[in-house]
Amino acid sequence: MEHAPVLLDEAVAALAVRADGTYVDATFGRGGHSRAILAALGPGGRLVALDRDPAAAVAASGIADPRFAFRHAWFSEVEAVLDELGIARISGALLDLGISSPQIDDATRGFSYRFDGPLDMRMDTTRGETAAAYLARADVRELTEVIRDYGEERFAQSIARAIAQARASAPIATTAELSRIVAQAVRSRPRGDWGQDPAARTFQALRLAVNRELTELAHVLPALVARLEADGRLAVISFHSLEDRIVKRFMEAASKPFGGDVRLARVPLRGAELPVPPLARIGRAIKPSTDEIARNPRSRSAVLRVAERTAAPLPGKWPPEVRA
């Protein structure tokens, strides 16, 4: 399936692109959003794109534009990338989270339970631990917690025990093997969501764990806000509740006086005496239209949230505490 950038027009509009601005597309993918941002920029504009997938670097090499720079990097490396390029302030940043259609549909990447392939699941295939290696070393307790917390799977313990039992005989090396183990573990249990493959939640959990996706997301949000100039925009597209919850709570905390600390919010001060927060949320969450969902069913769960940097300095305690 060809990759279609989700909420393309909405995301670019949310950034309120200035012709001479400097922008960051921290999830280049196959470049749909980046190309749209470049089209909105003038000759003096600049776009920096990042992605940890080597295939994205290949796609980015097809953009011959002096205003454009691509770096093969993780979210946690964004500050180093901007420093290397001599960029102290940015006019906006876009995150399009999750995995792309080309990643899902390539059996060799190991992201999908629908295709048989090596159990890899790394977004960056040049480094890090594969899902197969992780399954070989994690104990039952850790597997249970990961599958429960990252997959929101009710039968996490049963699946973890089944994985441990299976690997005692032979390493779990392919997506088909893992799918079969999970299906057998939950086969006799009333799920209530049989429209979804029994392995879907476990595959999501392992992908998030192997790629440290939630940790990387929690790092990049305050890092990008710290670089935003006044009136600069942060736009984030999420695809499942775990990452959207992080984005929503971060924006809420950063858009409240005292970082949303309830104890300090009770201090008896007049409204004019309250500190101005570093962010202001813009509008409500945006979801795909029925037309977009019809064209691209994988966009169904997408949520776009937008916030704008105020002129206030960052608080002494940054990033804000975000309740779990």
LOLOGU-521012 format. One record per residue (C-alpha): x, y, z; residue in three letters; residue number from 1. Coordinates in steps of 0.25 Angstrom, whole numbers. Layout:
<rs>
X, Y, Z, ala, NUM
...
</rs>
This chain:
<rs>
0, 0, 0, met, 1
6, 14, -4, glu, 2
8, 23, 8, his, 3
-2, 34, 8, ala, 4
2, 45, 18, pro, 5
-10, 47, 28, val, 6
-16, 60, 31, leu, 7
-7, 67, 21, leu, 8
-14, 80, 19, asp, 9
-19, 81, 33, glu, 10
-5, 79, 38, ala, 11
2, 89, 29, val, 12
-9, 99, 32, ala, 13
-7, 96, 47, ala, 14
7, 101, 46, leu, 15
3, 114, 40, ala, 16
16, 113, 31, val, 17
23, 127, 29, arg, 18
30, 129, 16, ala, 19
43, 132, 23, asp, 20
42, 122, 35, gly, 21
50, 110, 40, thr, 22
43, 97, 42, tyr, 23
45, 83, 47, val, 24
38, 71, 42, asp, 25
43, 61, 52, ala, 26
36, 49, 45, thr, 27
40, 50, 30, phe, 28
35, 36, 26, gly, 29
33, 37, 11, arg, 30
33, 52, 11, gly, 31
18, 56, 9, gly, 32
18, 66, 20, his, 33
32, 71, 17, ser, 34
28, 74, 2, arg, 35
16, 81, 6, ala, 36
23, 90, 16, ile, 37
34, 93, 6, leu, 38
23, 97, -4, ala, 39
18, 107, 6, ala, 40
32, 113, 9, leu, 41
38, 125, 2, gly, 42
53, 126, -3, pro, 43
57, 130, 11, gly, 44
50, 118, 18, gly, 45
57, 106, 23, arg, 46
53, 92, 27, leu, 47
60, 81, 35, val, 48
55, 67, 34, ala, 49
58, 55, 43, leu, 50
55, 41, 43, asp, 51
61, 28, 49, arg, 52
57, 19, 37, asp, 53
69, 17, 27, pro, 54
58, 16, 16, ala, 55
54, 30, 20, ala, 56
68, 35, 17, ala, 57
67, 29, 3, val, 58
54, 36, 0, ala, 59
59, 49, 6, ala, 60
71, 48, -4, ser, 61
61, 51, -15, gly, 62
58, 65, -10, ile, 63
68, 74, -17, ala, 64
65, 87, -10, asp, 65
75, 96, -3, pro, 66
65, 100, 7, arg, 67
64, 85, 12, phe, 68
73, 77, 21, ala, 69
71, 63, 25, phe, 70
77, 55, 37, arg, 71
76, 41, 40, his, 72
73, 43, 55, ala, 73
64, 39, 67, trp, 74
55, 49, 74, phe, 75
65, 49, 86, ser, 76
76, 54, 76, glu, 77
68, 66, 71, val, 78
75, 76, 79, glu, 79
89, 71, 74, ala, 80
84, 72, 60, val, 81
79, 86, 61, leu, 82
92, 90, 68, asp, 83
100, 84, 57, glu, 84
92, 92, 47, leu, 85
94, 105, 55, gly, 86
79, 106, 58, ile, 87
76, 113, 71, ala, 88
61, 116, 69, arg, 89
50, 109, 60, ile, 90
37, 115, 55, ser, 91
29, 101, 56, gly, 92
31, 86, 57, ala, 93
22, 75, 53, leu, 94
22, 60, 58, leu, 95
14, 49, 51, asp, 96
16, 38, 60, leu, 97
14, 23, 58, gly, 98
19, 15, 46, ile, 99
16, 17, 32, ser, 100
9, 8, 22, ser, 101
22, 4, 15, pro, 102
28, -1, 28, gln, 103
15, -9, 31, ile, 104
14, -15, 18, asp, 105
29, -19, 17, asp, 106
30, -33, 22, ala, 107
45, -32, 25, thr, 108
43, -21, 35, arg, 109
34, -30, 44, gly, 110
24, -20, 48, phe, 111
12, -27, 44, ser, 112
5, -40, 48, tyr, 113
-1, -41, 34, arg, 114
12, -45, 27, phe, 115
22, -55, 31, asp, 116
36, -49, 33, gly, 117
47, -48, 42, pro, 118
43, -43, 56, leu, 119
51, -30, 55, asp, 120
42, -18, 58, met, 121
53, -7, 59, arg, 122
50, 6, 52, met, 123
65, 8, 51, asp, 124
70, -4, 45, thr, 125
85, 1, 47, thr, 126
85, -1, 62, arg, 127
77, -6, 74, gly, 128
71, -19, 79, glu, 129
62, -27, 70, thr, 130
48, -32, 75, ala, 131
53, -46, 74, ala, 132
65, -43, 83, ala, 133
56, -36, 93, tyr, 134
47, -48, 94, leu, 135
59, -57, 96, ala, 136
64, -49, 108, arg, 137
52, -43, 115, ala, 138
46, -50, 127, asp, 139
32, -53, 129, val, 140
29, -41, 138, arg, 141
35, -31, 128, glu, 142
28, -37, 117, leu, 143
15, -37, 124, thr, 144
17, -22, 128, glu, 145
21, -18, 114, val, 146
9, -25, 107, ile, 147
-1, -20, 118, arg, 148
4, -6, 118, asp, 149
8, -3, 104, tyr, 150
-2, -13, 97, gly, 151
-13, -10, 107, glu, 152
-15, -25, 106, glu, 153
-24, -32, 117, arg, 154
-17, -46, 115, phe, 155
-3, -41, 116, ala, 156
1, -51, 126, gln, 157
-4, -63, 119, ser, 158
3, -58, 106, ile, 159
16, -55, 114, ala, 160
16, -69, 119, arg, 161
13, -75, 106, ala, 162
25, -68, 100, ile, 163
34, -73, 111, ala, 164
29, -87, 109, gln, 165
31, -86, 94, ala, 166
45, -80, 94, arg, 167
49, -91, 104, ala, 168
48, -101, 92, ser, 169
53, -92, 81, ala, 170
56, -77, 79, pro, 171
44, -69, 74, ile, 172
49, -63, 61, ala, 173
38, -60, 52, thr, 174
25, -52, 52, thr, 175
17, -64, 48, ala, 176
22, -72, 60, glu, 177
19, -60, 70, leu, 178
5, -59, 64, ser, 179
2, -73, 66, arg, 180
7, -73, 80, ile, 181
-2, -61, 84, val, 182
-14, -67, 77, ala, 183
-12, -80, 85, gln, 184
-11, -73, 98, ala, 185
-24, -65, 96, val, 186
-31, -75, 88, arg, 187
-41, -80, 99, ser, 188
-43, -66, 105, arg, 189
-54, -57, 103, pro, 190
-48, -44, 97, arg, 191
-60, -36, 93, gly, 192
-52, -30, 81, asp, 193
-51, -41, 71, trp, 194
-51, -31, 60, gly, 195
-36, -29, 63, gln, 196
-26, -40, 61, asp, 197
-22, -47, 75, pro, 198
-7, -43, 72, ala, 199
-10, -28, 69, ala, 200
-8, -23, 83, arg, 201
5, -31, 86, thr, 202
11, -26, 73, phe, 203
8, -12, 77, gln, 204
14, -14, 90, ala, 205
27, -20, 85, leu, 206
29, -9, 75, arg, 207
27, 2, 85, leu, 208
37, -5, 94, ala, 209
48, -9, 84, val, 210
48, 6, 79, asn, 211
46, 13, 92, arg, 212
35, 21, 85, glu, 213
28, 26, 97, leu, 214
41, 30, 104, thr, 215
46, 37, 91, glu, 216
33, 44, 90, leu, 217
33, 49, 104, ala, 218
47, 55, 101, his, 219
45, 62, 88, val, 220
32, 70, 92, leu, 221
39, 79, 102, pro, 222
52, 79, 94, ala, 223
44, 85, 82, leu, 224
36, 95, 90, val, 225
50, 100, 96, ala, 226
54, 103, 82, arg, 227
41, 110, 78, leu, 228
41, 125, 76, glu, 229
29, 133, 80, ala, 230
16, 129, 72, asp, 231
23, 117, 67, gly, 232
14, 105, 66, arg, 233
16, 90, 70, leu, 234
7, 80, 63, ala, 235
6, 66, 67, val, 236
-2, 54, 60, ile, 237
-4, 42, 68, ser, 238
-10, 29, 65, phe, 239
-13, 22, 78, his, 240
-17, 25, 92, ser, 241
-3, 23, 99, leu, 242
4, 34, 90, glu, 243
-8, 43, 89, asp, 244
-9, 43, 104, arg, 245
6, 47, 106, ile, 246
3, 59, 95, val, 247
-10, 63, 101, lys, 248
-5, 64, 116, arg, 249
8, 70, 112, phe, 250
1, 82, 104, met, 251
-9, 83, 116, glu, 252
2, 84, 126, ala, 253
11, 94, 118, ala, 254
-1, 103, 115, ser, 255
-5, 105, 130, lys, 256
2, 114, 140, pro, 257
11, 107, 149, phe, 258
12, 95, 139, gly, 259
-2, 90, 144, gly, 260
3, 87, 158, asp, 261
-10, 87, 166, val, 262
-3, 91, 179, arg, 263
3, 103, 173, leu, 264
-10, 106, 165, ala, 265
-17, 108, 179, arg, 266
-8, 119, 183, val, 267
-17, 131, 185, pro, 268
-13, 140, 174, leu, 269
-20, 149, 164, arg, 270
-21, 145, 150, gly, 271
-12, 156, 146, ala, 272
-1, 152, 156, glu, 273
-1, 137, 150, leu, 274
11, 134, 142, pro, 275
9, 133, 127, val, 276
11, 118, 122, pro, 277
20, 115, 111, pro, 278
9, 109, 102, leu, 279
-5, 112, 98, ala, 280
-13, 101, 92, arg, 281
-19, 104, 78, ile, 282
-33, 99, 76, gly, 283
-38, 85, 78, arg, 284
-33, 72, 74, ala, 285
-34, 70, 59, ile, 286
-38, 57, 53, lys, 287
-38, 52, 39, pro, 288
-51, 55, 30, ser, 289
-60, 43, 25, thr, 290
-54, 45, 11, asp, 291
-40, 44, 16, glu, 292
-43, 31, 24, ile, 293
-50, 25, 12, ala, 294
-38, 28, 3, arg, 295
-28, 23, 14, asn, 296
-34, 14, 25, pro, 297
-21, 15, 33, arg, 298
-24, 29, 36, ser, 299
-36, 26, 44, arg, 300
-30, 27, 58, ser, 301
-21, 39, 55, ala, 302
-22, 51, 64, val, 303
-16, 65, 62, leu, 304
-13, 74, 74, arg, 305
-7, 88, 72, val, 306
0, 97, 82, ala, 307
6, 111, 80, glu, 308
18, 116, 88, arg, 309
16, 129, 96, thr, 310
26, 140, 98, ala, 311
28, 136, 113, ala, 312
41, 130, 116, pro, 313
42, 115, 120, leu, 314
39, 113, 135, pro, 315
51, 109, 144, gly, 316
46, 95, 145, lys, 317
45, 90, 130, trp, 318
39, 81, 125, pro, 319
26, 81, 134, pro, 320
22, 69, 142, glu, 321
12, 61, 134, val, 322
2, 53, 142, arg, 323
2, 38, 138, ala, 324
</rs>
